[in-house]
Amino acid sequence: MSKVKDEILEQSAQVRLENYLRTVAHLGHVEISVTKFEQSLWFYTEVMGLVLTETHGDRAYLRAWQDYDHHTLVLKAADTSEVNRIGWRVSTKESLYLFEKQLKEMNINFNWVEGGQKKALGDAIHFKSPSGVPIELYWEKELFVTDDPKLKSKLPSHPSKYTIKGVSPRRFDHVNIMVDNVISEQEWWTELLGIHHRYFVQNKEDIRLGSWLSRTNIAHEIAFMRNSNQNGAAFHHLAYYLDSPDELIRAANIMAENDIQIEWGPGKHGTSGAQFIYVIEPSGHRVEIWTGGFLMFAPDWKAIEWPTGVGELGLEMWGSKPPETYFTYGTKLGE
């Protein structure tokens, strides 16, 4: 009896270890195609104030001033504005092989991309979520290093100086995807990738309007919101983080001065406690600039429900109403 018990415990421990290793660590980057490459590059560098790490062929690699990686955003010149890949760093090098095993067991099509084929990245696995979100998992990624005195910070904890140009966000924060069925998409990401479900909104018909997830302790790294058109998945927005509300108001002024459309805001999401503005960049992608948001540290966190009646406060505490486009407009997901 004791031997059988020991074998069961050993098998259980092995399963727990594999599940622990087969997780993502954090959101890494987003790659987007843009139809107006020069105008979009101007927007992200001069208006948003991101650092241009380098350009290579038809691509530009960018990051916020305290993003440690080589890039958190890739722009690609193209005929269609769409999202090509959402990149996640995995928890360990072994995680990639555990994901390969799991994808095979789930009969999910995937392909390996050998390290060096993509700028600054090691080996990676590409596949899609049930709604068609193009996912990239990787372990190795070059860090941002510079000897340029205009960029190099005196502070060892800062990979580059605070740029003081444009909006100048501190870091890349999250992405948001519009889907037809929020529940099924959220459950798939949580089960396969180990991304924790943090909070969600239900309407009076008990339909899930949105779910927010993160692997780290920030409010969310990826969100899924219901596509009011019910015509498939689309990319809703990418987001960068600011330190304080006064910087957000400054960002709104910068957008107005540069003829960038402010779709909605300033406002405040009750769900995350973050203050925001949403803008549309020259190639049509939506960008959120935000500050604030709560942090989560409990390892046994239970997703918070925002039911009908308080869901509107979750969307906007201060009473402003989002335009219809906020629930219906998005850019394409790449093939």
Protein Blocks (a to p, Z undefined) as FASTA:
>chain_A
ZZmmmmmmmmmmmmmmmmmmmccfbdfbdcdddfblmlmmmmmmmmnopacfbaehjacc
dddfklfbfbfcdcdddfbdcdfbdcdddfbfklmmmmmmmmmmnopacddddehjaghi
acddddddfkopacdddfbdcddddfbfklmcfblklmbdcfkgajlpabdfbdcdddfb
lmlmmmmmmmmnopacfbdcddfkopafbdcddfblcfbfbdcdddfklnojadfbdcdd
dfbfklmmmmmmmmmmnopacfbdcdddfklopacdddddfkopacdddeejiddfbfkb
ccddddehjlmmmmomnopacdfklmmgccdddZZ
